[in-house]
């Protein structure tokens, strides 16, 4: 007998992306959406696919994800972000898991394929970016981190071959860099909590080295101009993270602020 599956999605002003995401998982037994105060048409779109919609104030990605997977009621949970799509190949593999292939495993890692400015990024060390996205309900939990929160499973984990598509382009390139600043701010606050400190070599050498490694050593240049822009943006985010961490050290740290309802995560600078 086929086991059941819930798809879990976090949303905040995702009207541009969320329909295609939900279309790619509409075959599941249950869709759970956790929203943190959308002011656009996100919720109207989500209601076309599910009535399992919850509101929760944003307090960091880790706690938000854990709240969401706790709302799921099926045997398996597929965590997917609003700007991601489950490919047909991945859907077929998941259905195999539900039909018996998942026996002996509590979860499966899935490759994540970034698409930037319309181009899949298969170089630069960005692919395959394996993440635990499919797991038995109650057998995995996300790290309680503000950003880059990964799931950890309680038992054996397998690997699927087909990817989740992640659309990393939002608006123009300057908007993309602005969001990088927001994410860097969250990383800096997490670093401060963990006792990591900024140093001049980290601020100067680490971003430069990571750009060189991604773009040249890991062949990011083979992905053309989108590859260049993405490698630079990641290095820029690394720099801003340590610059923001340096600021936190000078101020003695700050409490993490919840994202105000109906507003974007606050940027580090105006």
PEFEN-V819478 format. One record per pair of residues at least 6 apart in sequence whose C-alpha atoms are under 6 Angstrom apart, sorted by the first residue. I is the first residue (numbers start at 1). GAP is how many residues later the second one is. D is the distance in whole Angstrom. If there is no record, write none. Layout:
# PEFEN-V819478
I|GAP|D / I|GAP|D
This chain:
# PEFEN-V819478
2|96|5 / 2|97|5 / 3|95|5 / 4|70|5 / 4|71|5 / 5|23|6 / 5|24|6 / 5|69|5 / 5|70|6 / 5|71|4 / 5|72|6 / 6|23|6 / 6|24|5 / 6|25|6 / 6|66|6 / 6|68|6 / 6|71|5 / 7|24|5 / 7|70|6 / 7|71|5 / 7|72|6 / 8|23|6 / 8|24|5 / 8|25|6 / 8|71|5 / 9|24|5 / 9|71|6 / 9|72|5 / 10|23|6 / 10|24|5 / 10|25|6 / 11|24|5 / 12|23|6 / 12|24|6 / 12|26|5 / 13|25|5 / 13|27|6 / 13|29|6 / 14|28|5 / 15|26|6 / 15|27|4 / 17|66|5 / 18|64|5 / 21|61|6 / 21|63|6 / 21|64|5 / 24|61|6 / 24|62|5 / 31|19|6 / 32|20|5 / 33|20|5 / 34|19|6 / 34|20|5 / 34|21|6 / 34|34|6 / 35|20|5 / 36|19|6 / 36|20|5 / 36|21|5 / 36|22|6 / 37|224|5 / 37|225|5 / 38|224|6 / 39|223|5 / 58|200|6 / 58|201|6 / 59|199|5 / 60|86|4 / 61|85|5 / 61|86|6 / 62|80|6 / 62|81|5 / 62|82|4 / 62|83|5 / 62|87|5 / 63|81|6 / 66|76|6 / 75|61|6 / 75|62|6 / 76|59|6 / 76|60|4 / 76|61|5 / 77|57|6 / 77|58|5 / 77|60|6 / 78|55|6 / 78|56|5 / 79|54|5 / 83|84|6 / 84|81|5 / 84|82|4 / 85|79|6 / 85|80|5 / 86|78|5 / 89|73|5 / 90|72|5 / 105|51|5 / 105|52|5 / 106|29|6 / 106|30|5 / 106|49|6 / 106|50|6 / 106|51|6 / 107|27|5 / 107|28|4 / 107|50|5 / 108|24|6 / 108|26|5 / 108|49|5 / 108|50|5 / 108|51|5 / 109|21|6 / 109|22|5 / 109|23|4 / 109|24|6 / 109|50|5 / 110|20|5 / 110|21|5 / 110|50|5 / 111|17|5 / 111|18|5 / 111|19|4 / 111|52|5 / 112|17|5 / 112|51|5 / 112|52|5 / 113|52|5 / 113|53|6 / 114|6|6 / 114|7|6 / 114|52|5 / 115|6|6 / 115|51|6 / 115|52|5 / 116|52|6 / 116|53|5 / 116|110|6 / 117|52|6 / 117|109|6 / 123|96|6 / 123|97|5 / 124|90|4 / 124|91|6 / 124|94|5 / 124|95|5 / 124|96|4 / 125|93|6 / 132|19|6 / 139|14|6 / 139|15|5 / 140|12|5 / 140|13|4 / 141|10|5 / 141|11|6 / 142|8|5 / 142|9|4 / 143|6|5 / 143|7|6 / 146|40|6 / 170|6|6 / 180|57|6 / 182|85|5 / 184|53|6 / 184|56|6 / 184|57|4 / 185|56|6 / 188|53|5 / 188|56|6 / 188|57|5 / 198|44|5 / 198|47|6 / 198|48|5 / 203|36|6 / 203|39|6 / 207|28|5 / 207|31|6 / 207|32|6 / 211|20|6 / 211|24|6 / 214|6|6 / 215|6|5 / 220|7|6 / 259|6|5
